[in-house]
Amino acid sequence: MRPPEGAVAHMRPPEGAVTHMRPPEGAVAHMRPPEGAVAHMRPPEGAVAHMRPPEGAVAHMRPPEGAVAHMRPPEGAVAHRLRTAASVIELHPTALGAQRQGLDTGNIYHNLSQTLTVWVYDPEYASPEELSRTAKGPSLNSRILSMQLNSLGQEPYVHTLSKRLNYFPSPLTDEGTWNIRLPMTSDDIHKVMKGNKVAFQDCFISDLPFLLTFPIITIPEDPGYLPLSLPAGHTLSVSWRACLPTFAVLVTEDETYQTNDSFRNWNRVRIPPGALSDNERRNLTHLLSFQSGILLLTQGTIYLRTSEEFTKLNSSKGLPDSGIIGIRSRRWCIPYYTYKAGKRRSMVAAWTKNELYLGYSQFRFQKVLNTSTLITALNTTDTVEIETAAYTRHPLEIGVVVHWCSPCVTDKTISIVIYNEDLRKWSFQDFKLTLPMSTVLDLAFLYSAMPDVLLWDSSRIYYCYKNFSDTGIIKTAAGESDLSVLSDGSKIHSVITDYDGTIVIKMENNVMFYFKADITDTVRLHSWTNRTSQTAILFNRAFKPYLLYYDLHTMLQVQEYPLDLEVLSILHNTNDSCPYLAFQHNIVRKYYFIDKGERLTIWTQLVYPENLGLNIIVELYGPNILSWKQSTSYEIASGFCTKTMLTTFYQSTKYDLVDDYYKLQQENMGLLLVDFRPSEFSKTCPLAKKGFEVVLGCDVNKHIRVKGFSKRGCNRRDFSYVIDKEFLRHKPQQNAKIRYDVGKYGCPMRLGFNDEFQPTLQLFNETGFIKVIDANFIIWEIHGRTDYTYNLTMRESGCINEAQTWDSMIEENPGVPLEEVWGPQNYRTCFSYAVGKPGNLNQNYEILNITNRNHIHWPMGHSGMYVFRVKVLDPNYSFCNLSALFAIETFGAIPSPSIYLVAAFLFLLMLTFISVLILSYFWYSKIYRQFIFEPLHKNPAKQKRN
């Protein structure tokens, strides 16, 4: 079949048929072969093929030269074998084949790492085990193909999305595989398998997103246990973990199923006999999935099902024994969050008609709202009740839908309040809606900086955009707001949203509608499945939707749903077009840390047709603790305008010379949500807005090290040494015996007594070295030694007033531990006339900096072992308490002799000297006396006369 030029091919061939189709130039290929069929399609030159066949189908396509193949799986796809203890990793390929195997437990629990074995295979010549993802190694053809691609330069590697880390493989083995070792993490689980841009038969290997975390075990099936189910006549109910959509739970009219690989494998969740009555087992209201177990709500009571037990959560956990009407977990993944001191973040909410409870670790709940407080705040006598609740994108906020009425007979007024767990405050939103008393509402907050929310009943969707400034009802292009009319009287089953702003409304009869965040009209998608089938929409490991089919006889079946292609197909002949050509940015992370003195610069660029007048909008939501500035540049060429904007975020608060340093820090730490978006967009735009989190506070992975010191490679063992009492700060009565722990203090550096020393501080985080610290810092010997000095005085350092010293700070803070006596909380500079007072400037200047010439001098009279702690002193440098330990061992000192020995030596020396003088006096006296009486030269004449 050849469709006419410009047409979109949309066709479902009969079961078992093989589809051969060549779309014309410029057409979009959209084909859905039945299960088991093989699709063969060659796009024309210049076209890009986008096709995802259903589960079990194999796509064979050769894209043109230079095109990137988006299909499953193209020739030369990459296969991944994950060794994992249970089926926790879902690697359902788009352009890459995948399979999983058992985890090497020694590898995990001894090295805290996992090993991926990667090879390349061709689906036309792959083994049945490779196609079914059960192969333990490559087939002969796959081995040859992997070696050939390796010779062409192919090298797969793993890139993590949260921390932006890359993990590279070992050299290709003789079996034709690469091995990649990854650390086990819980906050960096989203990964992408990438490779070099190597073409093979004009095909490239596309990237494969997947999830990889600690092994997550499902609840095992126990023989003799009883099933849990929904009331008769209810549609399927699903729940998944926010960060692990592959870990999900499905509740049907017959059973409850749990999976950790997107229902490729699953277990039945059952409970012990007698734990619940038959009526309670068959009337589940809500069910939530957590790593430690499953929470289920039935007849007003919450129960916890784990691998070991089935327990009731009651007053011992902070919950009422009955009357609970709903429970809800977080929708959006927050892999990392910096908590303030004493703060915590809830993970589940439960509510009755009059009270809201938040659950924390070990499922301990705390009541945070009673409607009586809302009645007081509203200054009304009406009846106020809670309808439902849901978490917002903000990690510390939850929204609650309440209604009030008087009398509660015909209508009720709906409002939304938001509770902040950090501030512990409620805030009413500028939103009111009047509905009949019989209307049952549900809600979902979108992935946006502002608390944009959707509410729905059985037939209508209500929207609140731009922080509740834009509200209304979602309608079709014809103005119809009742979706039941457009779906033959069916009711809304579920509303699915993702991180790109895509929203899908699924009706109970499987009719689906589509729209985007900030869009107020919707379109109906093409029918995809039988209207009588029981289905649910979930997300796979790449956060792409797929359909889960349930039937009592065929059990569970999974089918990928090509939403992007469906949207392009339905909007092809409409006037809906994206107003801009490209929206680019340098936002690569979901969260960014900003410490004191740091700046974050975001680059965004918008390309759009000339004269449309589009702008880039920046939306911030959170406390007023961040400053920002912008600069914009324009370029117009060939009828298109390119607008580039640089936005710099920073904090301008100064923390020095304040009365309460810690209080000011607490007030200026927090989280802000930021969105960048074009001022106009439509349903065909790929991305509604790009958002991220800005965390102002201490990154727990940030730390300092002293250059030249390490705890590794030290050949010395633990040892003991003694410090003479006269060298200790508090002058104790006895010498101090110290045990040196090499594992704690690291390897000591050996220095001569005449070697000057100044530590060089280096700043690190989880990715490695950042920079050398140029801020002021102080050191002290942790065991109390004071037998060292500094080479500079205060005057030589340029001080105007007397500088702080350890002695002065100890005197000012009696009874305070030494490590808290002096720090950024009480630092005062000596270089200002307004700070401090004049004094003795000939004292040692005890503050160090990489830019000054201040060094440590060691005593010449004795050797010693010094264990120092160094601390950054500058209050404007970091929210973190940056400190580190290092040790110095001095040698070569001239020992100080005993005073008695010196006196004896001097006495002997003087005695010897005096004795020599006396002896020399008598000796020379004798000689001179002899010469007086006996002349030295006698007269020869007198001698002859005689």
Protein Blocks (a to p, Z undefined) as FASTA:
>chain_A
ZZdehiacdddddehiacdddddehiacdddddehiacdddddehiacdddddehiacdd
dddehiacdddddehiacdddddfbafbccddfkbccddddddfklmmmnopacdddddd
dfklccfklmnopafbdcfklmmmmmmmmmnopacddddfklopacddddddfkopacdd
ddddfklmbccdddddddeehiacdddddddddddddddddehiacddddehiacddddd
fklmmlccdddfkbccddfeeolaccdddddehkacfklmmmcfbdcddfkbccddeehi
acdddfkbccdddfknopafbhiabdcddfbdcfbccddehiacdfbdcddfkbccddde
hhiacdfbdfklmmmmnopabdcddfbdcddfblkbccdddddddddfkbccdddddddf
klopacdddddddddfklccdddddddfblcdddddfkbccddeehhiagcddddfkopa
blklmngopacfbdcddfkopacdddfkopacdddehiabdcddddfbdfkbccdddddf
kopacdddddfklopadddddfklmmmmmmmmmcbdcfbfbdcdfbfbfbdcddehiacd
ddddddddehklpacddddedddfbccddddddddeehiacdddddddddfbdfehifbl
mlmmmmmgccdddddddfbdcfklmbfbdcddddedddfkbccddehiafehiabdcddd
dddfklpmnlpabdcdddddfklnopaddddfklccddddddddfkbcfbdcfbdcdddd
fkopabbcdfbdfklnopabdcddfklmmmmmghiafklmpcfklgccfkbfkgccdddf
kbccfbdcfkbccdcdddfkbccddddddddfblklbmbdcddddddddehiacdddfkl
mmmmmmmmmmmmmmmmmmmmmmmmmmmmmmmmmcfbdcfklmmmZZ
